[in-house]
Amino acid sequence: MFAGICPGMFSKARHRWLALAVAAIAVFAILPRSSAQDRPQRLILKDGSYQMVTKYEVNGDRVRYLSAERDEWEELPKSLVDWPATEKYEAAEKEKDRATAAAAVQLNKEIENENQAATAKLPEVAPGLRLPSDSGVFLLDSFQSEPQVVEVREAEGDVSQGSRGNIFRGALAKQAVELPGEHAKVQCHVDIPSFYLNVEPPAPAAAQAQNPQSPQAAVPFERFRIIRTQPKAGKRILAEVTRNVGGKVGQEEHFEKTTTTRIAGGWLKLTPAASLAPGEYAVVEMMDKEGMNLYVWDFGVNPNAPANQNSWRPEPKETPRPGAKPDAQGK
């Protein structure tokens, strides 16, 4: 009846983000040292050995240096140092620093270009406002006439009055699937919100079961739905499950009519077919055989709620410089 699978259904484009993470690590790994006095240097001696030093200074016929190995000031005769070899080594190190600095700049440019290209592929849900990630569940809201995108986090529903297995063993006649608390953290200020979901497609067998005419359904029929939760004793009830004396199990939910459309980038857009009354709701995933997934995305509808935290807003338009001529597109 209910599927309590683990979260993480979303396609994270892990290969791309892993590449970016590795690249970022590489940037820090090859950043040049700030100066010759901040990194270990070599005082090469005439006998072929050398001293690793953090800094050094020449005082008359003596060389005073801070040992990089012992972190102590020491001295040696100036005549023991092979100065041409020391200077040659230092010049080679500076050349390496310049090369690594150029590589770091180039890598930063490549990462920035890739990020910009990835962002450009994300759906634009309002003028100047794109979805902020390539996976997840996001609400398109409007607060004080400004469109905003809010990420909706997963919440786990729980079965009341004992373990979930009691539903199937018949130990209880009635149980409820509930969410803790009276209100969701995310509150929508409009009565017809739009939800954008980027999820992994169902298994071919599940897709075929929902649409036998197609081996892989483009949009699973009512895979995602909106439930209105019912307040009860400081919690929100997603569904109530009953078992009659004959052992037949039934459940009662309050589904809202919705429409699901596919948009670019593998995203699904879920929209109520009619206005939602103020109250508490949840986006739920309906599994093929197991029923409703216990991991849901809860939200409320409250036009008077304060602004949602950590929302994304449209990018401000650039103000043209005085006297600047518009480009070919009139911008």
C-alpha positions as CSV (number, residue, x, y, z in Angstrom):
1,M,0.0,0.0,0.0
2,F,2.8,2.4,0.8
3,A,6.4,2.4,-0.4
4,G,8.9,3.7,2.1
5,I,11.8,3.8,-0.3
6,C,14.9,5.9,0.4
7,P,15.2,9.4,-0.9
8,G,17.5,10.3,-3.8
9,M,15.3,9.5,-6.8
10,F,16.5,12.5,-8.7
11,S,18.9,12.5,-11.5
12,K,21.8,14.5,-10.2
13,A,24.0,14.5,-13.4
14,R,26.6,13.2,-11.1
15,H,29.2,12.8,-13.8
16,R,29.2,16.5,-14.6
17,W,29.2,17.7,-11.0
18,L,31.9,15.2,-10.1
19,A,34.0,16.6,-13.0
20,L,33.5,20.1,-11.7
21,A,34.5,19.1,-8.2
22,V,37.7,17.4,-9.4
23,A,38.4,20.5,-11.5
24,A,37.9,22.8,-8.5
25,I,40.3,20.7,-6.4
26,A,42.8,20.9,-9.2
27,V,42.5,24.6,-9.2
28,F,43.5,24.9,-5.6
29,A,46.1,22.3,-6.0
30,I,48.0,24.2,-8.6
31,L,47.5,27.7,-7.3
32,P,50.9,29.5,-7.3
33,R,52.7,30.2,-4.0
34,S,52.2,33.8,-3.0
35,S,55.9,34.7,-3.0
36,A,59.4,33.2,-2.8
37,Q,59.5,34.1,0.9
38,D,56.3,32.1,1.7
39,R,57.4,28.8,0.3
40,P,60.4,26.5,1.0
41,Q,63.5,27.4,-1.0
42,R,66.8,25.6,-1.5
43,L,70.2,26.9,-0.5
44,I,72.3,24.7,-2.7
45,L,75.7,24.0,-1.3
46,K,78.9,23.4,-3.2
47,D,79.2,19.8,-2.1
48,G,75.8,19.1,-3.9
49,S,73.6,19.0,-0.8
50,Y,71.1,21.7,0.1
51,Q,69.2,23.3,2.9
52,M,65.5,23.7,2.8
53,V,64.8,27.2,4.1
54,T,61.7,29.4,4.5
55,K,63.8,32.6,4.2
56,Y,67.4,33.7,4.4
57,E,69.6,36.8,4.6
58,V,73.2,37.4,3.9
59,N,75.1,39.2,6.7
60,G,78.7,39.7,5.7
61,D,80.4,36.3,5.2
62,R,77.5,34.5,6.9
63,V,74.1,33.3,5.7
64,R,71.4,33.3,8.3
65,Y,68.3,31.2,7.3
66,L,65.1,29.9,8.8
67,S,65.1,26.1,8.4
68,A,62.0,24.8,6.8
69,E,62.6,21.4,8.4
70,R,63.4,22.4,12.0
71,D,61.7,25.9,12.0
72,E,64.8,27.4,13.7
73,W,67.2,30.1,12.7
74,E,70.6,28.8,11.7
75,E,73.8,30.0,10.0
76,L,76.5,28.8,7.7
77,P,79.4,30.4,5.9
78,K,78.5,32.2,2.7
79,S,81.4,30.6,0.9
80,L,79.7,27.1,1.2
81,V,76.7,28.2,-0.9
82,D,76.7,27.5,-4.6
83,W,75.1,30.8,-5.5
84,P,74.7,30.3,-9.3
85,A,73.0,26.9,-8.7
86,T,70.8,28.4,-6.0
87,E,69.7,31.2,-8.4
88,K,69.2,28.8,-11.3
89,Y,66.9,26.7,-9.1
90,E,65.0,29.7,-7.9
91,A,64.5,30.9,-11.5
92,A,63.1,27.5,-12.5
93,E,60.7,27.5,-9.5
94,K,59.4,31.0,-10.5
95,E,58.8,29.7,-14.0
96,K,56.8,26.8,-12.6
97,D,54.8,29.3,-10.6
98,R,54.0,31.3,-13.7
99,A,52.9,28.2,-15.6
100,T,50.7,26.9,-12.8
101,A,49.1,30.4,-12.4
102,A,48.3,30.4,-16.1
103,A,46.8,26.9,-15.9
104,A,44.7,27.9,-12.9
105,V,43.3,30.9,-14.7
106,Q,42.5,28.8,-17.8
107,L,40.8,26.1,-15.7
108,N,38.8,28.7,-13.9
109,K,37.6,30.1,-17.2
110,E,36.7,26.5,-18.4
111,I,34.7,25.9,-15.2
112,E,32.9,29.2,-15.5
113,N,32.0,28.6,-19.1
114,E,30.7,25.1,-18.3
115,N,28.6,26.5,-15.4
116,Q,27.2,29.2,-17.7
117,A,26.4,26.6,-20.3
118,A,24.7,24.4,-17.8
119,T,22.7,27.3,-16.4
120,A,21.5,28.2,-19.8
121,K,20.0,24.7,-20.3
122,L,17.9,25.0,-17.1
123,P,14.3,25.9,-17.8
124,E,13.3,29.5,-17.6
125,V,10.1,29.5,-15.5
126,A,9.6,33.3,-15.4
127,P,11.3,36.2,-17.1
128,G,14.9,36.3,-15.9
129,L,14.3,33.4,-13.5
130,R,15.6,29.9,-14.2
131,L,15.5,26.7,-12.0
132,P,18.6,26.8,-9.8
133,S,19.6,23.2,-10.2
134,D,19.5,20.3,-12.6
135,S,17.5,18.1,-10.2
136,G,15.1,18.4,-7.3
137,V,11.5,19.7,-6.6
138,F,11.0,23.4,-7.0
139,L,7.9,25.6,-6.4
140,L,7.3,28.6,-8.6
141,D,5.7,31.1,-6.2
142,S,4.9,34.8,-6.3
143,F,5.5,37.0,-3.3
144,Q,4.4,40.7,-3.5
145,S,4.0,40.4,-7.3
146,E,7.6,39.1,-7.7
147,P,8.1,35.5,-9.1
148,Q,10.3,33.4,-6.9
149,V,11.5,29.8,-7.0
150,V,11.7,27.8,-3.7
151,E,13.2,24.4,-3.3
152,V,10.8,21.9,-1.6
153,R,12.7,19.4,0.6
154,E,11.6,15.9,1.2
155,A,9.7,15.0,4.3
156,E,9.1,11.5,5.5
157,G,5.5,10.4,6.4
158,D,5.1,8.0,9.2
159,V,2.4,5.5,10.0
160,S,0.7,6.2,13.3
161,Q,-0.2,3.7,16.1
162,G,2.7,1.3,15.8
163,S,4.8,-0.1,13.0
164,R,3.9,0.1,9.3
165,G,3.7,-3.7,9.2
166,N,0.6,-3.6,11.4
167,I,-1.3,-2.5,8.4
168,F,-0.7,-5.8,6.7
169,R,-0.9,-8.0,9.7
170,G,-4.3,-6.7,10.7
171,A,-3.3,-5.8,14.2
172,L,-5.1,-2.4,13.9
173,A,-8.4,-1.6,12.2
174,K,-7.4,2.0,11.4
175,Q,-4.1,3.8,10.9
176,A,-3.0,7.2,9.5
177,V,0.0,8.3,7.4
178,E,1.0,11.5,9.0
179,L,3.6,14.3,8.8
180,P,4.9,16.0,12.0
181,G,3.9,19.6,12.8
182,E,0.9,21.6,11.7
183,H,2.6,23.5,8.9
184,A,5.1,22.9,6.2
185,K,8.2,25.1,6.0
186,V,7.4,26.2,2.5
187,Q,4.3,28.3,2.1
188,C,2.9,29.2,-1.3
189,H,1.3,32.7,-1.8
190,V,-0.7,31.8,-4.9
191,D,-3.6,29.4,-5.2
192,I,-2.4,27.7,-8.4
193,P,1.3,27.0,-7.9
194,S,3.6,25.2,-10.4
195,F,6.0,22.5,-9.3
196,Y,9.0,21.5,-11.3
197,L,10.3,18.0,-10.7
198,N,13.4,16.4,-12.3
199,V,13.2,12.7,-11.5
200,E,14.5,9.4,-12.8
201,P,12.1,7.8,-15.2
202,P,10.2,4.7,-13.9
203,A,11.3,1.3,-14.9
204,P,10.2,0.3,-18.4
205,A,7.8,-2.4,-16.9
206,A,6.1,0.3,-14.7
207,A,5.8,2.7,-17.6
208,Q,4.3,0.0,-19.8
209,A,1.8,-1.0,-17.1
210,Q,0.6,2.6,-17.0
211,N,0.4,2.9,-20.8
212,P,0.3,-0.5,-22.5
213,Q,0.5,1.2,-25.9
214,S,3.9,2.6,-25.3
215,P,6.9,0.5,-24.0
216,Q,8.3,3.7,-22.3
217,A,5.6,6.2,-21.5
218,A,6.8,9.8,-22.0
219,V,5.0,11.1,-18.9
220,P,3.8,8.5,-16.4
221,F,0.1,8.9,-15.8
222,E,-0.5,10.6,-12.5
223,R,2.8,9.4,-11.1
224,F,2.9,12.6,-9.0
225,R,-0.1,14.0,-7.4
226,I,-1.1,16.6,-4.8
227,I,-2.8,15.6,-1.6
228,R,-4.5,18.0,0.8
229,T,-3.5,17.0,4.3
230,Q,-5.9,17.1,7.2
231,P,-4.8,18.7,10.6
232,K,-5.1,16.4,13.6
233,A,-3.5,16.7,17.0
234,G,-0.7,18.9,15.9
235,K,0.1,16.7,12.8
236,R,-0.9,16.6,9.2
237,I,-2.7,13.4,8.0
238,L,-1.8,12.3,4.4
239,A,-4.0,9.3,4.3
240,E,-6.1,7.0,6.5
241,V,-5.9,3.3,6.1
242,T,-8.7,1.0,7.3
243,R,-9.1,-2.8,7.4
244,N,-12.5,-4.4,7.7
245,V,-13.4,-7.6,9.4
246,G,-12.8,-9.5,6.2
247,G,-9.2,-8.2,6.0
248,K,-9.8,-5.9,3.1
249,V,-7.6,-2.9,3.2
250,G,-8.7,0.5,2.0
251,Q,-7.3,4.0,2.1
252,E,-8.7,7.5,2.0
253,E,-6.8,10.4,0.6
254,H,-7.8,13.9,-0.6
255,F,-6.2,14.2,-4.0
256,E,-6.4,17.4,-6.0
257,K,-6.9,17.3,-9.7
258,T,-3.6,18.1,-11.5
259,T,-2.0,18.3,-14.9
260,T,1.5,17.0,-15.7
261,T,3.5,18.2,-18.6
262,R,7.1,17.4,-19.7
263,I,9.4,20.3,-20.4
264,A,13.0,20.6,-21.6
265,G,15.8,19.0,-19.7
266,G,13.8,16.0,-18.4
267,W,11.7,18.2,-16.1
268,L,8.1,17.5,-15.2
269,K,5.7,20.4,-14.5
270,L,2.9,19.6,-12.0
271,T,0.1,22.1,-11.8
272,P,-3.3,22.0,-10.0
273,A,-6.2,22.0,-12.3
274,A,-8.1,24.4,-10.1
275,S,-7.3,26.8,-7.3
276,L,-6.1,25.3,-4.0
277,A,-7.9,26.5,-0.9
278,P,-5.6,27.8,1.9
279,G,-4.3,24.9,3.9
280,E,-1.6,22.2,4.0
281,Y,-0.7,20.0,1.1
282,A,2.0,17.6,-0.2
283,V,3.3,16.5,-3.6
284,V,3.4,12.6,-3.5
285,E,4.7,10.0,-5.8
286,M,2.4,7.1,-6.6
287,M,4.3,3.8,-7.1
288,D,3.1,1.2,-9.6
289,K,2.2,-1.5,-7.1
290,E,3.3,-0.3,-3.7
291,G,1.0,2.7,-3.5
292,M,2.1,6.1,-2.2
293,N,5.7,6.7,-1.4
294,L,6.2,7.8,2.2
295,Y,8.7,10.4,1.1
296,V,6.7,13.5,0.1
297,W,7.3,17.2,-0.6
298,D,5.1,19.2,1.8
299,F,3.9,22.8,1.3
300,G,1.2,25.1,2.4
301,V,-1.0,27.6,0.6
302,N,-1.2,30.8,2.6
303,P,-1.4,34.2,0.7
304,N,-0.6,36.0,4.0
305,A,2.5,33.9,4.9
306,P,5.9,35.7,5.2
307,A,8.4,35.3,2.4
308,N,10.1,31.9,2.0
309,Q,13.7,31.8,3.0
310,N,16.5,31.1,0.5
311,S,14.3,31.7,-2.5
312,W,15.6,32.5,-6.0
313,R,14.5,35.7,-7.7
314,P,14.8,37.1,-11.2
315,E,18.2,38.4,-12.1
316,P,18.2,42.2,-12.2
317,K,18.3,43.7,-15.7
318,E,21.5,45.6,-16.5
319,T,21.0,49.3,-16.8
320,P,22.4,50.7,-20.0
321,R,25.2,53.3,-19.7
322,P,24.1,56.8,-20.6
323,G,24.6,57.3,-24.3
324,A,25.2,53.6,-25.0
325,K,23.8,52.4,-28.3
326,P,21.5,49.3,-28.3
327,D,22.9,46.1,-29.9
328,A,21.6,44.4,-32.9
329,Q,18.7,42.9,-30.9
330,G,17.7,46.3,-29.6
331,K,19.0,45.7,-26.0
